[in-house]
Structure formats: structure tokens, C-alpha cells
């Protein structure tokens, strides 16, 4: 991955073109919206060593995703706590939400057990 990014940066520099970084979690949020129409997305990926990359995104009316500041590396307990907080905050508001998870089946299973 780093080699590919380095090559892309070199090509962009040589061609005097800008490069921007896009979070994998934000990309997952966009994919979830395309599949489900959800405007609120919880994205999570296995970070290895018993941790999870996590973010909560909200899509505005212009189609721009917000939530980069929520990106974090958390232990499954902390993710379960955040999910509980979100459940309380959501109340009865009508937002379509999709939970997104990449790799990390063991962390997701562990998280489900902690929520129950």
C-alpha cells in the first residue's frame, strides 16, 4: 500500500497535480449509502490486536459526508459504549442507519456479545 501511494505521489508531483487522501471508513460510508440509502453510517474495520477502526458519519443534503472527527481506534468495549450512547441519542428520530463492518469477524462477534 505504501509503495503504491508513494508512486502515486511521485506521479502527481511530476505532473503538478494535487492529491487528496480519502478515509477508508468514509469510503465505506459512501458504499453503505449507495446500497441502502442510509444517511447515518457507523463504519468499523478490524484494526488488529483486539481493536477496531471506527467512525460515525452523517450525509448532508448536498451529499457531503461529515464525521471525520469521530474516526478513532477503539477497544470493542469502547465501541459497545459508543453504540449505547448513539442508541440513546437516536431516540425516535427517523434516520436511516446502516452499520458497516469490514474485516474482523471476531471483533464483531465479541461486540455483539458485549451489547447483549
N, CA and C atoms as a LAMMPS dump frame, in Angstrom:
ITEM: TIMESTEP
0
ITEM: NUMBER OF ATOMS
348
ITEM: BOX BOUNDS ff ff ff
-5.0000000000000000e+02 5.0000000000000000e+02
-5.0000000000000000e+02 5.0000000000000000e+02
-5.0000000000000000e+02 5.0000000000000000e+02
ITEM: ATOMS id mol type element x y z
1 1 1 N 0.831 -1.181 0
2 1 2 C 0 0 0
3 1 3 C 0.878 1.249 0
4 2 1 N 1.856 1.293 0.883
5 2 2 C 2.71 2.481 0.964
6 2 3 C 3.473 2.709 -0.331
7 3 1 N 3.905 1.618 -0.958
8 3 2 C 4.636 1.754 -2.217
9 3 3 C 3.722 2.367 -3.278
10 4 1 N 2.501 1.88 -3.367
11 4 2 C 1.536 2.413 -4.33
12 4 3 C 1.24 3.881 -4.096
13 5 1 N 1.085 4.261 -2.838
14 5 2 C 0.827 5.664 -2.511
15 5 3 C 2.04 6.509 -2.869
16 6 1 N 3.236 5.993 -2.582
17 6 2 C 4.46 6.715 -2.921
18 6 3 C 4.582 6.945 -4.418
19 7 1 N 4.25 5.936 -5.211
20 7 2 C 4.293 6.074 -6.67
21 7 3 C 3.272 7.11 -7.13
22 8 1 N 2.051 7.03 -6.586
23 8 2 C 1.012 7.997 -6.95
24 8 3 C 1.438 9.417 -6.591
25 9 1 N 2.049 9.594 -5.418
26 9 2 C 2.52 10.922 -5.023
27 9 3 C 3.594 11.426 -5.976
28 10 1 N 4.51 10.551 -6.355
29 10 2 C 5.56 10.943 -7.293
30 10 3 C 5.006 11.344 -8.645
31 11 1 N 4.054 10.573 -9.158
32 11 2 C 3.434 10.903 -10.44
33 11 3 C 2.663 12.22 -10.36
34 12 1 N 1.933 12.412 -9.263
35 12 2 C 1.175 13.651 -9.089
36 12 3 C 2.11 14.851 -8.996
37 13 1 N 3.189 14.702 -8.266
38 13 2 C 4.157 15.785 -8.132
39 13 3 C 4.763 16.127 -9.49
40 14 1 N 5.172 15.097 -10.236
41 14 2 C 5.765 15.315 -11.555
42 14 3 C 4.803 15.962 -12.535
43 15 1 N 3.53 15.648 -12.421
44 15 2 C 2.513 16.207 -13.314
45 15 3 C 1.901 17.484 -12.752
46 16 1 N 2.391 17.919 -11.6
47 16 2 C 1.876 19.108 -10.907
48 16 3 C 0.367 19.013 -10.678
49 17 1 N -0.056 17.848 -10.229
50 17 2 C -1.458 17.61 -9.904
51 17 3 C -1.603 17.409 -8.401
52 18 1 N -2.707 17.898 -7.826
53 18 2 C -2.908 17.692 -6.39
54 18 3 C -3.334 16.254 -6.101
55 19 1 N -3.062 15.82 -4.894
56 19 2 C -3.52 14.519 -4.41
57 19 3 C -4.276 14.745 -3.115
58 20 1 N -5.349 14.011 -2.928
59 20 2 C -6.077 14.1 -1.669
60 20 3 C -6.206 12.708 -1.071
61 21 1 N -6.249 12.662 0.238
62 21 2 C -6.456 11.399 0.93
63 21 3 C -7.928 11.216 1.254
64 22 1 N -8.411 10.008 1.126
65 22 2 C -9.797 9.704 1.467
66 22 3 C -9.782 8.54 2.45
67 23 1 N -10.432 8.728 3.567
68 23 2 C -10.507 7.703 4.602
69 23 3 C -11.236 6.463 4.094
70 24 1 N -10.71 5.306 4.424
71 24 2 C -11.383 4.052 4.088
72 24 3 C -12.752 3.996 4.752
73 25 1 N -12.851 4.499 5.984
74 25 2 C -14.136 4.495 6.69
75 25 3 C -15.149 5.381 5.969
76 26 1 N -14.705 6.541 5.465
77 26 2 C -15.601 7.425 4.715
78 26 3 C -16.041 6.757 3.413
79 27 1 N -15.121 6.049 2.778
80 27 2 C -15.451 5.322 1.553
81 27 3 C -16.499 4.246 1.843
82 28 1 N -16.374 3.578 2.982
83 28 2 C -17.359 2.572 3.373
84 28 3 C -18.723 3.21 3.622
85 29 1 N -18.726 4.41 4.203
86 29 2 C -19.985 5.116 4.447
87 29 3 C -20.686 5.409 3.119
88 30 1 N -19.921 5.866 2.132
89 30 2 C -20.491 6.14 0.81
90 30 3 C -21.058 4.864 0.194
91 31 1 N -20.337 3.766 0.325
92 31 2 C -20.818 2.489 -0.202
93 31 3 C -22.105 2.04 0.469
94 32 1 N -22.19 2.246 1.781
95 32 2 C -23.41 1.875 2.512
96 32 3 C -24.587 2.723 2.047
97 33 1 N -24.337 4.018 1.812
98 33 2 C -25.404 4.892 1.327
99 33 3 C -25.899 4.421 -0.042
100 34 1 N -24.961 4.073 -0.913
101 34 2 C -25.357 3.609 -2.25
102 34 3 C -26.204 2.339 -2.18
103 35 1 N -25.878 1.45 -1.261
104 35 2 C -26.615 0.186 -1.154
105 35 3 C -27.938 0.336 -0.424
106 36 1 N -27.982 1.198 0.611
107 36 2 C -29.155 1.232 1.487
108 36 3 C -29.885 2.563 1.532
109 37 1 N -29.234 3.637 1.093
110 37 2 C -29.835 4.957 1.213
111 37 3 C -29.677 5.552 2.6
112 38 1 N -28.91 4.892 3.464
113 38 2 C -28.716 5.368 4.839
114 38 3 C -27.967 6.696 4.838
115 39 1 N -28.44 7.638 5.63
116 39 2 C -27.765 8.934 5.745
117 39 3 C -26.904 9.021 6.999
118 40 1 N -27.029 8.06 7.875
119 40 2 C -26.137 7.926 9.04
120 40 3 C -25.515 6.549 8.958
121 41 1 N -24.199 6.508 9.039
122 41 2 C -23.493 5.241 8.881
123 41 3 C -22.449 5.095 9.968
124 42 1 N -22.406 3.934 10.573
125 42 2 C -21.349 3.572 11.505
126 42 3 C -20.419 2.633 10.749
127 43 1 N -19.183 3.041 10.58
128 43 2 C -18.219 2.231 9.831
129 43 3 C -17.181 1.679 10.795
130 44 1 N -16.836 0.412 10.626
131 44 2 C -15.85 -0.221 11.504
132 44 3 C -15.025 -1.23 10.722
133 45 1 N -13.738 -1.259 11.021
134 45 2 C -12.813 -2.209 10.4
135 45 3 C -11.917 -2.768 11.498
136 46 1 N -11.579 -4.019 11.378
137 46 2 C -10.65 -4.646 12.318
138 46 3 C -9.305 -3.932 12.245
139 47 1 N -8.828 -3.442 13.375
140 47 2 C -7.532 -2.763 13.447
141 47 3 C -6.444 -3.712 13.936
142 48 1 N -6.797 -4.965 14.125
143 48 2 C -5.891 -5.984 14.652
144 48 3 C -5.617 -5.72 16.128
145 49 1 N -4.976 -6.666 16.748
146 49 2 C -4.599 -6.577 18.16
147 49 3 C -5.779 -6.212 19.061
148 50 1 N -6.988 -6.726 18.719
149 50 2 C -8.155 -6.53 19.566
150 50 3 C -8.728 -5.128 19.536
151 51 1 N -8.489 -4.38 18.456
152 51 2 C -9.019 -3.02 18.343
153 51 3 C -9.801 -2.874 17.04
154 52 1 N -10.57 -1.786 16.972
155 52 2 C -11.435 -1.532 15.828
156 52 3 C -11.237 -0.091 15.371
157 53 1 N -11.056 0.106 14.037
158 53 2 C -11.125 1.458 13.475
159 53 3 C -12.611 1.763 13.372
160 54 1 N -13.026 2.933 13.812
161 54 2 C -14.444 3.23 13.962
162 54 3 C -14.73 4.68 13.607
163 55 1 N -15.882 4.949 13.011
164 55 2 C -16.328 6.323 12.777
165 55 3 C -17.838 6.339 12.584
166 56 1 N -18.431 7.466 12.909
167 56 2 C -19.86 7.707 12.696
168 56 3 C -19.972 8.828 11.673
169 57 1 N -20.671 8.579 10.587
170 57 2 C -20.81 9.582 9.527
171 57 3 C -22.259 9.988 9.336
172 58 1 N -22.454 11.245 8.946
173 58 2 C -23.764 11.802 8.621
174 58 3 C -23.647 12.443 7.239
175 59 1 N -24.569 12.122 6.346
176 59 2 C -24.568 12.685 4.983
177 59 3 C -25.548 13.846 4.945
178 60 1 N -25.071 15.021 4.49
179 60 2 C -25.959 16.185 4.439
180 60 3 C -26.741 16.227 3.12
181 61 1 N -27.582 17.258 2.965
182 61 2 C -28.455 17.374 1.793
183 61 3 C -27.675 17.528 0.493
184 62 1 N -26.452 18.054 0.572
185 62 2 C -25.619 18.228 -0.617
186 62 3 C -24.815 16.963 -0.945
187 63 1 N -24.954 15.931 -0.137
188 63 2 C -24.244 14.685 -0.374
189 63 3 C -22.845 14.649 0.201
190 64 1 N -22.535 15.584 1.088
191 64 2 C -21.215 15.635 1.72
192 64 3 C -21.275 14.871 3.037
193 65 1 N -20.273 14.021 3.263
194 65 2 C -20.205 13.239 4.495
195 65 3 C -19.471 14.021 5.574
196 66 1 N -20.006 14.01 6.781
197 66 2 C -19.377 14.653 7.939
198 66 3 C -19.156 13.58 9.003
199 67 1 N -18.056 13.698 9.717
200 67 2 C -17.789 12.75 10.786
201 67 3 C -16.34 12.338 10.882
202 68 1 N -15.476 12.976 10.086
203 68 2 C -14.062 12.618 10.128
204 68 3 C -13.498 12.726 11.537
205 69 1 N -14.023 13.686 12.306
206 69 2 C -13.523 13.885 13.672
207 69 3 C -13.9 12.74 14.605
208 70 1 N -14.815 11.875 14.178
209 70 2 C -15.201 10.741 15.022
210 70 3 C -14.319 9.523 14.781
211 71 1 N -13.445 9.581 13.767
212 71 2 C -12.586 8.429 13.482
213 71 3 C -11.68 8.148 14.669
214 72 1 N -11.641 6.882 15.067
215 72 2 C -10.857 6.51 16.247
216 72 3 C -10.47 5.036 16.169
217 73 1 N -9.467 4.676 16.94
218 73 2 C -9.096 3.274 17.138
219 73 3 C -9.532 2.936 18.552
220 74 1 N -10.459 1.986 18.678
221 74 2 C -11.064 1.684 19.974
222 74 3 C -11.028 0.193 20.278
223 75 1 N -11.081 -0.11 21.549
224 75 2 C -11.291 -1.485 22.007
225 75 3 C -12.778 -1.802 21.825
226 76 1 N -13.134 -3.061 21.652
227 76 2 C -14.544 -3.418 21.486
228 76 3 C -15.451 -2.892 22.604
229 77 1 N -14.967 -2.836 23.848
230 77 2 C -15.774 -2.284 24.947
231 77 3 C -16.151 -0.834 24.678
232 78 1 N -15.197 -0.06 24.179
233 78 2 C -15.45 1.356 23.899
234 78 3 C -16.43 1.512 22.739
235 79 1 N -16.347 0.631 21.747
236 79 2 C -17.297 0.67 20.634
237 79 3 C -18.696 0.355 21.148
238 80 1 N -18.818 -0.657 22.004
239 80 2 C -20.12 -1.011 22.576
240 80 3 C -20.696 0.162 23.365
241 81 1 N -19.842 0.865 24.1
242 81 2 C -20.28 2.031 24.867
243 81 3 C -20.776 3.134 23.934
244 82 1 N -20.045 3.383 22.86
245 82 2 C -20.471 4.412 21.9
246 82 3 C -21.78 4.029 21.228
247 83 1 N -21.935 2.754 20.9
248 83 2 C -23.194 2.306 20.303
249 83 3 C -24.36 2.536 21.254
250 84 1 N -24.15 2.271 22.526
251 84 2 C -25.202 2.503 23.522
252 84 3 C -25.54 3.989 23.599
253 85 1 N -24.516 4.845 23.568
254 85 2 C -24.743 6.294 23.591
255 85 3 C -25.514 6.737 22.355
256 86 1 N -25.139 6.202 21.198
257 86 2 C -25.835 6.553 19.959
258 86 3 C -27.28 6.104 19.999
259 87 1 N -27.537 4.921 20.541
260 87 2 C -28.911 4.433 20.646
261 87 3 C -29.742 5.389 21.481
262 88 1 N -29.178 5.88 22.559
263 88 2 C -29.874 6.838 23.404
264 88 3 C -30.106 8.163 22.71
265 89 1 N -29.115 8.62 21.95
266 89 2 C -29.23 9.889 21.23
267 89 3 C -30.226 9.803 20.099
268 90 1 N -30.301 8.639 19.449
269 90 2 C -31.172 8.492 18.291
270 90 3 C -32.637 8.59 18.69
271 91 1 N -32.966 8.031 19.841
272 91 2 C -34.344 8.066 20.294
273 91 3 C -35.289 7.584 19.211
274 92 1 N -36.311 8.392 18.934
275 92 2 C -37.303 8.007 17.934
276 92 3 C -37.146 8.791 16.641
277 93 1 N -36.024 9.49 16.478
278 93 2 C -35.825 10.224 15.229
279 93 3 C -35.762 9.245 14.071
280 94 1 N -36.222 9.69 12.94
281 94 2 C -36.285 8.801 11.777
282 94 3 C -35.094 9.022 10.861
283 95 1 N -34.001 8.444 11.205
284 95 2 C -32.815 8.438 10.35
285 95 3 C -32.63 7.012 9.89
286 96 1 N -32.281 6.866 8.636
287 96 2 C -31.912 5.525 8.183
288 96 3 C -30.453 5.332 8.535
289 97 1 N -30.144 4.265 9.207
290 97 2 C -28.769 3.996 9.611
291 97 3 C -28.371 2.61 9.139
292 98 1 N -27.115 2.506 8.713
293 98 2 C -26.571 1.202 8.328
294 98 3 C -25.266 1.005 9.052
295 99 1 N -25.12 -0.096 9.729
296 99 2 C -23.843 -0.427 10.333
297 99 3 C -22.974 -1.091 9.28
298 100 1 N -21.752 -0.651 9.158
299 100 2 C -20.846 -1.18 8.15
300 100 3 C -19.652 -1.776 8.856
301 101 1 N -19.24 -2.937 8.459
302 101 2 C -18.033 -3.525 9.04
303 101 3 C -17.24 -4.187 7.935
304 102 1 N -15.948 -4.017 7.996
305 102 2 C -15.078 -4.661 7.016
306 102 3 C -14.644 -5.998 7.561
307 103 1 N -13.343 -6.166 7.691
308 103 2 C -12.812 -7.406 8.24
309 103 3 C -12.987 -7.4 9.753
310 104 1 N -12.698 -8.497 10.373
311 104 2 C -12.74 -8.523 11.831
312 104 3 C -13.944 -9.213 12.406
313 105 1 N -14.267 -10.363 11.872
314 105 2 C -15.43 -11.101 12.36
315 105 3 C -15.358 -11.359 13.856
316 106 1 N -14.169 -11.636 14.376
317 106 2 C -14.063 -11.938 15.807
318 106 3 C -14.405 -10.715 16.646
319 107 1 N -13.987 -9.521 16.218
320 107 2 C -14.314 -8.313 16.967
321 107 3 C -15.811 -8.031 16.909
322 108 1 N -16.438 -8.269 15.753
323 108 2 C -17.88 -8.029 15.648
324 108 3 C -18.643 -8.991 16.535
325 109 1 N -18.244 -10.244 16.555
326 109 2 C -18.899 -11.231 17.411
327 109 3 C -18.733 -10.841 18.867
328 110 1 N -17.524 -10.438 19.242
329 110 2 C -17.237 -10 20.603
330 110 3 C -18.095 -8.791 20.955
331 111 1 N -18.234 -7.859 20.027
332 111 2 C -19.02 -6.655 20.264
333 111 3 C -20.492 -6.996 20.46
334 112 1 N -21.028 -7.903 19.644
335 112 2 C -22.428 -8.312 19.789
336 112 3 C -22.669 -8.925 21.162
337 113 1 N -21.728 -9.733 21.632
338 113 2 C -21.872 -10.356 22.943
339 113 3 C -21.859 -9.299 24.041
340 114 1 N -21.055 -8.262 23.901
341 114 2 C -20.972 -7.214 24.918
342 114 3 C -22.239 -6.377 24.962
343 115 1 N -22.904 -6.211 23.807
344 115 2 C -24.127 -5.414 23.759
345 115 3 C -25.295 -6.145 24.398
346 116 1 N -25.297 -7.477 24.38
347 116 2 C -26.426 -8.261 24.906
348 116 3 C -26.35 -8.441 26.387
